[in-house]
């Protein structure tokens, strides 16, 4: 096993040999403060001297305000105007412009999944943590359901790739998406906005008020109402006397209403103290359950099994039934509504940050966070117009409190530090049941299963930054973490916690990090890092199909560990071209992965023994000699493979197809396949973007922004067990926008096109329950495959008016 010193030497070597990111320039405090006010500055805003700089982007990857080009780590950042031009209103939207970032839906209340560089936790477990976490205004949110909350009125988005153990609350071995919402403006601002999507005919109405209410206090209030008419067509087929084929009561999905509001207050009661408080409220009421977009993408017999004939293809047409009320009512707790289901949820997110200058160069910071998510979800899981499998009641509740305290120095000398402590408490409740109608003599409910999890986490962290001269910086630190989780399990209303092998878990970890950066000259900085990361183990909250009642039930998984290095270069070349390149090599032990188990009708979490993720990422931003024209692009080459992993076989996999390990004498079949050497799922080997921004000012004062971007992904598997039908072929998506605005910016008109090539793709796929049979023999029946299909072409029209600016 390599020593830490050996890895650091390798990292330093990589840093010296690679080429890559923006220059590390010195700025005084006044420059940094002026830049920090305008997160949304355009690239040209920092280039008045004709130099293509990124100085308008301030990031907080190390819990201190720093210029993007000065931070020795891999970051992709979007400012206010980029967010507006690209119409980035959710994490899912962000994946279209960030190579290697993928999001997917889920049939449970986990909020789906996010992966970076192929590293993610899957969408299977609402009790677990994610490998790629979301941080909003300094709070690490404990569920990916936050990605479904409209992330509007953002000041900046930062995507930090690779392990982020040191600074972001709970360790994130895959990366962090950090969202910063906008603060009050120094002058009074009233903004009215409306938007319309031409394909779905969705529309929204938004109002913003921001102003100082005294020389010490400013407020910002925003509200948005969205009327969703539904992108996907919900279809059925003739019943032909089949009582299980009933048309849905909606013709499109998602269909419903959403309301979003945020209030912000920033107070400076003294020259030493600043307090920033934010509260976000989001409610969503949708007809049709969370998996209505799940479609059959492959039918090996030419037509769907247990269903009338309809196309097995990924497109806008979704085939669903409504389910009979008497079948829905069989599930405990069901509200008796239609079988196609609904999804109603409410989210509340609140943060309070207080910064106090103990001395001019020593700042104490407190960040207090509260998050709650309350949802009732139900859906038709038949994936067809014949309602053979219903999930009538799927409630989920989570309440989370976090507290972080930090102390950071900003001395003129060679040494500076950041240190702090973090505490989190989280309570989670989930319930699941299913009704099967496909088989005689009568429909039946499998039985409600409920889980209650309490968890607490505590950690301390510290980083020391040493700059012995103007060129060299050495930073090192570590985070020590402790976590406890307790689970209570109910089956059909009876407490069966005693049937668990374990109902309490404890974890601890020390994750160190060391980074060396060197300014080759005023325009080029190279860096190398060694990092370790950790994600605690936990309980699998997946449906057991009644197995819990038998006793001695094992539903735990181990902690995930990562170690490795990355190195790169940030440069500004010829005063016009910003280039970033990063190389990385990480080893993952006990990688937490999830896969759908058609037998238990649920997802399962397990540990892959070992995986290696390595690759190279590069991006550039070039201010061309042509006035107002910027070119940009990125390339990610990712080699992410399992090194040691015995996975369950996919449904219908024969011995000759690789299901040939661990023979079960009871069933007379093999049950595992060897995944060593296989690419991780959701890990394309090549991902790239290319585009341009053209800015022009007309003689009448009207301005124009024109953007175009192409996104490419090579093929990848969208399921852990990797059947041939789970492969998403390579694709290219095109995005474009044009924005016109007045000379005084009181009005804006924008036309935004996304996925203009009308590609229907998927990031999560799996077998269709109740189809196919058997694995591990030479006589099997392959099952149908299904996937959560992305939206095709979308065209947005937005109008913004500022009567007071």
N, C-alpha and C positions, 0 to 999 in steps of 0.2 A: 504494500500500500504506500502511495506517495506521501511524503511528509508535507506539512503546510509550507515549509520553506521551499521545497521543490516545486510546489504548485505556484508559489509566488514568483519564483525565477522564470517558470514557463510563461506566466502572465506578463512579466516584464518583457520577455523576449517577443511575445506576440505584439505587445504595444509598440515595440521598436520597429517591427517589421510591417505593421499594417498602416493603411492610409485612411483618413477620415474626418471629424466634426469641427465646429466653429472655433475661432480664435479665442484665446483667453486674454482679455484686455483689462487694464486697470481702469476703474471708474471711481470718482469720489462719491461721497454720500449723497450730495445734492443731485448728481446725475442719476443715481440708483433710485432715489425717491421720485424724481420726475418721471422716469421710465415706468416705475411701478404703478403710477396712476392710470396709465392707459395700457391695459393688457391687450386690448383689441387693435393695437396699431398695425397698420399694413406693413409689408416688408419695406416699402419705400419710406415709411415714416421714420425709420432709423437710418435712412440712406441719403439725407439731405446733402451730405458731402460727396455723394456719388459712390460711396462705398456700400457694398452689399453686406450689411451686418444684421445680426439677430438681436441687437441690443434692446429691442422693444419687448423681448420676451423674458419675463422674470419667472423662475421656477423655484419650488420649495422642496426639491427632492431630498435635501439634507436639513430640512426644518429651519432654513434661513433663506432670506431672499437673495438669490444669486442670478446672474445672467446665464442664460441657457448654455452659452459657449464655454462658461467657466466650470460647469459641473461635469466631473469625470465619470459619467455613466450614460447608458443608452436611453434617450428620452425622445418621444415625439410629442410636440406641443401644438395646440390650436388656440389662436387668440379669438377675440370677440368677433372680428370681421370674418375670419375664416369660418367660424361656427355659423354665422349668418349666411354667408355665400353658399356653403355646402348644405345648409338646412339640417344641421346636426342637432336633433331634438331628442335623441336617445342613444344609449350605448350601442344598440343594433346599427344605427346609422353610422356610427364611428367606424365600424368594422369594414365599411366600404372604402375607407381611405387610409387604413393602417395595415400594411402587410403583416401577415402572421397572426392577426387578431380575428378570432371567430367567436360568434355567439350562436346559441341554439335554444329552442324552446324545450319544455319538459311536460310530461303528463302529470307530474306531481307538483307540489307547491314549493319546490326549491328555488323557483325563479329562473330556471334554465341553467345554462352553463356558459362560461367564458374560457377561452384558451388562448395563450400566447406562446409562439414557438412550439405549438403542439402540446404544451403543458396546461392541463386543466383538471378539474375534479369531476367532470361529467355533470349530468343533470339529475342524478338519481336520489340524492339524499337531502331532505330539508333539515336534518339535524346537524349536518356537517358544515365545515368551513370550506371556502373556495381557495384554489391555488392562485387564482387571479382575483384580487379583491377590489372593491370599490370604496374610495375614500371621498367623502363629501364635506367640504369646509372643515377638514381636519378630523372628521369622525370616520373610523373604519366601520362600515355598515356590515352586519353579520349575515345578510341574506342577499342573493342576487335579485330578489323581487324589486329592489330599488332601481334596477335597470329598466323596469317597466314604467316607473314614474317619469313623466315628461321632464327631461332635464333642460328646462328652458331658462332664459335669462342668465346664461353662463358667462363668466368673464374669461375663463380659460380651462382647457382640458390638457392634462399631462398623462401620457402613457409611458410608464416606466417598465421596461422590459427586463426580465430576469429576476433572480431572487432579491427581495427587498426586506431583509430581516431586521435591519437596524432601526429604522425610523417609523414604520407605518403600523403602529398599534400591535396588531397580531401579525406574525410573520406571513409573508406571501411568497411562496417559492416559485411562482410563475410570473409574478409582476403585480403592478398596481395601476388602476385607472383613477387618477385624482381629479376631481371636479371642484372648481371654485366658482361660486355664484357671484353675481355682480353686487357691488357695494353702492351706497348712495353717491350721487353726483355732487360736485361742488356748487352747481347752479340748478335752479328748478327745471325739471324736465317732465313733460307730459307726453306720452307716446301711445298711440292707438294703432293696432295692427290686426289684420285679418288675412287668412290664408285659405286656399282652396286646392285640393288635389283632384285633377281632372279624371283620373281613372276610377277611383273609389267614390269620388264626390264628397270626401271628407272635408270638413271646414272647421275653422276655429276663429275665435274672437278674443283679442287680448288687450288689456289696458295696463299701463305702467305709470306710476307717479313716483318721482324721486326729487328730493329737495333737502337743503339744510333747514332745520327748524330753529336753529340758533347758531352762534358761532362755535358751539361745542358739540352739537348733535345733528346728525343727518339721518333721514329715513328713506327707504325704498319699498314700495308696495307694488305687487304685480298679481294679476288674476288672469286666468285663461279658461275659456269654456270650449270644449271640442265636441262636435257632433259627428259621430262616426257612422258612415253609411255602408262600409264594408268593402274591402278590396276583393275578397274571394267570392266567387259565385257558389252558393249552396244549392245542390241539385239532388234530384231523386230519380227513380225509374218507376214504371208501372208496377203496381202491387201484384197484379195477376192472382188475386185471392190470398196472398200471403199476409196474415195479420201483423207480422213483424215489420212490414214495409209501410211506414207512414211518413208522409212528407213533413219536413221541418217547417216551423212557423216563421222562419226567416229565410230570405233569399240571398243574403250577403253576410259576410263575416270579415272582420269584427264589426258588430252592429251595436251601437249604444251611445253613451255619453261619458265624458270625463271632465272633471273640474280640478283646477290646479291653482294654488295661491301661495305666495311667499311674502313674508314681511321681514325687513332688515332694519336694524337700528345700530348706528355706530356713534359712540360717544367718546369724547376726549375731555374728561372732567379736569385733567391737568396735563402739563407738558410731559408727565411721566407715565400716565395711565391711559390706555385705549381699551375700550370694551366694544365688542362686536357680537350682536345677538341676531340669530336667524331662526325662523320657524317656517316650515313648509308643510302644507296640507294638500293631499292628493286623493281624490276618490274616483273610482271607475266602476261603471255598471254596464256590463256587456251581456248581450244575449249570445248563447253558444259558449261551450266550455273552452278551457285553455288549449285543448288539443284539436279544435275544429279544423285547423289548417293541416293536420296530419293526413297524408294521402298515401294510397297504395302506389308504389313506384315500380313494382315488379311482381308479376303473377306467372309463376313457372308453368301453369297449365293453360295459359292463354286468357283466362278469365278469373275473377276473384273467387276464392274458396268461401263457402257458406254465405254467399251473396249472389244477388242477381248480377247479370253482366253489366259492367261499366268500365270505362277506360282505366288501365293501370299506367298512368303517366303523370308526371309532375307539371302542373299548369295552374290556371286560375280556378278551375272547376273542382269543387269539393263535394263529394257524394256522402250525404248523411241522412239518417232517419231521425224521427222525433222521439221514439220510445213510447210505450204505452204507460199511462199513469199508474195502472195497477202493478206494473213491473218496477217502476221507479219507487213506489211506496214500500217495496220489500226491504229496502235498505234502512237500517236504523238511522234516525235523524234526518232522513230525506224530507225535503219541503214539499214534495208532491208536484213539482213543476215538470215541464216537458223534459223528455229524455235527452234532447240535444244539449241541454244544460245552460249554464250561465256562469259568469265570473264577476263577482262583486267584491271589491276590496277598498280599504282605506289605509293610507299611509300617513304618518306624522314623523317629521324629522326636525329636530331642533338642536342647534349648537350655540354655545356661548364661549367666546374666546376673549380672554383678558391678557393684555401685555403690559407689564409694569417694568419701567427702567429703574432698577436698583441703583445703578450708576449710569453715566452716559454710555458706558460700553458693556453693561451687564444687564440682560433682560430676562425676567421671569415670565413664563407663559402658562396659562391654564386653559385647557380646552375641555369643556363638558359637553357630552352628547347624549341625546335621547332619541330612540327610534322605536316605532311600533308599526306592526303590520297585522291587519285583521282581514281575513278573506274567507268567503264561502264559495266553493268552486264545485261544479258538477259537469259531467260531460258524457257523451256517447263515444265509447272507445271501440265501437265496431269497425270503424274505418270503412263505412259503406252504408247504403240506405236501409239495410236490414239490421234492426237493432238487436244484436245477439249478445253484446257485452256493454253494460251500463255501469257508470260510476256515479251514482246519484248524490253522493254527499262527500265532499272532500274539504273540510274546514282546515284552516291553518292560522295560528296566532303566534306572534313573536314580540317580545318586549326586551329592549336592550338599553343599558346605561353604560357609558364609558367616561373615564376621567383620565386625562393626561396632564402631567406637570413637567415643565421643562425649564432649564436654566441654560442660557447661551451667552457666550462672550463675543465681543467684537473689538478686541484690543488691536493696537497698531503693531504690537510686537510679533514675534514668530510663532507664538502659541495661542490657539483658541480652542474652545471646547463647546460641546453641547451634551447635556446629560438630562435624564428624566426618568419618570416612572409612569406606568400605565396600569389601569385597572378596568376590567369589564365584567359585568354580570348580565346574563341572558337567560330568559325563560322561553321555551318553545313548546307549542302544542300542535299535534297533527292527528288527523283521523282519516281512515280509509275503509271503504267497503266496495264490493262489486256485486252486480246482479247478472247472472248468466241465464239467457233465455233460449239458447240455441238447441238444447237437448231436451227430449221428453223425460218424464211425463209433464213437468211443470217448471216454470222459472224458479230460481232460488237465489238467495243472497248468501255469499260466502261467509259473511260475519264481520262486524265492525271491529277494527283494531285501532287503539288509541295509544299515543305515546306522549309522555310529559318529560321534558329534559330541562334540568337546571345546570348551568355551567358558570364557572368563574375563572377568570384569567388574571394573572398579575405578572408584570415584567418590569425590569429596570434596564436602562440602556445608557451608553456613554460613547462619545466620539471625541478624539483629540486630533486637531489639525495643526501640523507643524510646517511652517514655510521658512526654511533656513535662509532663502534668498528669493529674489524676484522671479526665479524660473521654476523652482522645485516646490512641490507640495506633497507631503506625506500625511495621510489621514488613516486612522485606525480606530476601531471600536468594537463593541459587542453588545448583544442583548441576551439577558437571562430571562427565561420564561417558565412559569408554572401554570398548569391548567387542571381543573377538576370538572368532571361531568358525572351527573347522576341521572338515571333513567327509571321511569315508572311505566309499566306496560299493562294495558287493559285489553281483554278479548271478550267480545260480546257483553261488555259492561262489567266483567269480573276482573279484578286485579290479579294478574298472572306474573307479576314481577319476579316472584320466586322461581319461575320456570327459566329465567335467564341464567346463563353461565356466569355473567357479570352484570351488575347493575350500577357499578361505580368505577370510574377510571381516573387515573392521575398521570400527568405527563410533566416532564421538565426538560429544559434544553438550554444550551449555551451556543449562540451563533456568533462567531467572530467575523470581522470584515477588515480588509486592509487594502488601501488604494494608494498608488503612486502616480502623480501626474507631473509632466515636465513641459514647459513652454520652450519649444525649439527656437522660436523667435516670437515677435509680437503677434504673429498671425497663425501660428501652428502650435497645437498642444497635443501631446500623446499621453496615454494613461494605461495603466494595467491594474486589475483588481483581483483579489481572491475573496470569495464570498461563501458563506454557508447559510443555509436556511432550514426552516422547520415548519411543519404543519401538524398539529396534534392529531392523534387518532380519535376514534369516537365510536358512536353507536350507529348502526345502519337502521334507518327508520322505514325501510322498505316493507311492503305488504308481505306477510308470511303465509297467506292462504290457509290460516288456521294451524300451521305447524307449531306456533308458539304454545299451543295447548298441550303438546306432547311432553314438554319439559326438556331441561338440559339444552336450551336453545342458545346457539352462539350467533350473536349479531354485532360483534365488534370488529374493528380493523385497526391496524397499527399506525403509528405516526410516520410521516413522510419526511425524509431528510434529503438535502441537496448540498453539494459542495462543488466548487470549480472556480474557473476564472474567466474573465473577459478582459479585452484590451482594445484600444482603438486610437483614433486620431480625430481631432476637430480642427478645421482649418478654414481660413478665408483666403482664397487664392486670387491674385491679380485685382484685389479690391472689389471683385464682382461676383465671385463664385464661392458659396458656402458648401463645404463638403463634410460629411460625417461617415465614418466607417467604424464598425465594431465587430470583433471576432469573439466568439464565446465557446466554452466547453464545460458542460456541467454533468455531473453524475448524480442520478436520483436513486435512492434506496427506498424500497417499499412504497413506490409511487402509487398513490390512491387513484383507482380507476373504477368506473361504473359501467354496468352492462344490463340490458333488459333480460329478465328471466321469464320466458313465456309460460313456464309451468306454474310459477307463483303469481303470475300477472303483476310483476313489479320489477323495479330496478334493484340491483345489488351492488354494493361497494366491496371491493377487494383490493389487495395490495399486489402490484406487480413487483417482483423481487428486485429488479434493477433495470434502469434505462439510462441511455446517454443521449444528451441533446447538445449538438454543436453546430456551428454555422457562422455565416458572415452576413451582416446587414450594412447597407450603404444607402445614403440619400444625398441629394444635392438641391440647391436652390440658387439659380443663376439669374442675375440681373443683366439681361442682354444689352448690347449697344443700341438696339431699337428702343426708342423712347416708350416707357410704360410697359414693356414686355418682360415677364419673368417666366423662366422655365423651371420645372421641378420634377423630381423623380426619385424612386427608391427601388431597391432590390434586396430581397431576403432569400438567402440560400440556407436551408435548414435540413440538417441530417439528424433526425430524432428517432431513435430505434430502441425497442425493447432488447435488453441483453440477456435477461433471465426471467421468463414468464410463462407459466403454464395456465392457459385460459380455458374456460369452458368452450365447448364446441358450439358452432352456430347451428341453428335449427335445420335439420336435414343434412348435415355434413356427414359424409361417409368416411369409412376407414381410409380408402384410397385418396380422399381429399384432405387427409391430415388429422382426422379425429381418431387417433390411434394410441393414446396414452391413458394409463390408469383404468384398467379394465374393471368393471363392476360386475361381479358374478351374479348378483341378484337380478339386475336388468339384462345381463348378457350383452352389454355394450360398453365401449370406451366412452369416457366422459370428458377428456381434455385434449387440447391441441398445444403444440409447442410454438409460441409466438416469438422466440428469440430471433433477432435479425429483422423482424418486421418493423416498418415505419409506424410510429405512434398514430392512432387515429386523430383526425383533425390536424394533421401536420403536413401540409403540402411542402414538397421539397423546394419549390420555387414560387415566390410571390413577388409581384412587382407593381409599381404604379408609375405613371408618366402623365404630365399635364402642363398647362400654362395658365398664367394670369396676365390679362392685358387690361391696363388702366388708361383711360383717356378723359381729358377735360375738353368739352366743346366750347365754342366761342361765346355761347349764351350762358355759360357757367354750369350747365348740366354736366354731371360726371357719369362715367360708365365703367363698370367692372365686367369683364368677360372671362369665364374660367372654363377649362376643359380638363378632364382627368380620365385616364383609362386604368382599370384595375385588372390584373391577371393573377390567376392561381392555377398551379398544376393540379393534377388529380390527387385525391386523398380518400381514405376510408372514413366513413361517418359513423362507424360502430366499432366498439372494442373487439368484438369477435370476428369482424372482418370477413364476412361472406363476400363473394364476387359482386353481389347485387348491392352491397353497401358502398361501392365506390362512386364518388362524385367525380365525373370527368372534368378535365381542365376547362376553364371558361375565362372569358374576358367581359367585363362590364364597363360601359361608358357613362360618364356623368358630365353634365355641362350646366352652366348657369350664366345668366346675364342680369345685371343690376343697374338700374338708372336711378340717379338721385339728384336733387336740386342743389344749387350752389350753396345754399344755407343749410342743406341736409334736413330740411323740414319734411321732406317727403322722399320715399323710396318705393320703387316698383321692381320686383324681382321675379324672374322666371327660372325655375330650377328643375332640371331633368335628371333623374337618377335611374341607372340600369337601362339606358336607352336601347341596349341590345336585346332587351326583354328576355333575359336569362332566368330560368327557374332553377335554383340550386338548393342544396340541403347540407346542413352541418350535423344533423342528428337523424339516424335511421335505425331500424331494427325489425324484428319479426312481428308479424301480425298474430296476436293471441288467437288461439283456437284453430289456427291453420297449420298444416304440416304435421309431421310426426316423426319422432325418432332421430337419433344421431348416434354415431359410433358403431354402426353396422354397415353392411353393404346393401341393405334394403331399407331405405328411408323415403319419406315423403317430404319434399322441400316445402317450406312455408312461403306465403306471400311476404313481401317486404314493404315497409312503410317508412315515411320520412316527414319531418317538418320542413315544408317547402317555403322558401323565401318569396317575397313579392317580386313580380316582374317589373315592367316599366312603370315609373311614376313621374308625373309632371306636376309641379307645385307652382302656384301663382300667389305672390305675397305683396301686400300693399301696407306701407307704414306711413303714418302721418304724425308729425310732432307739432301740435298747435302752440306749445310753449317749449322753447329750447334756448 
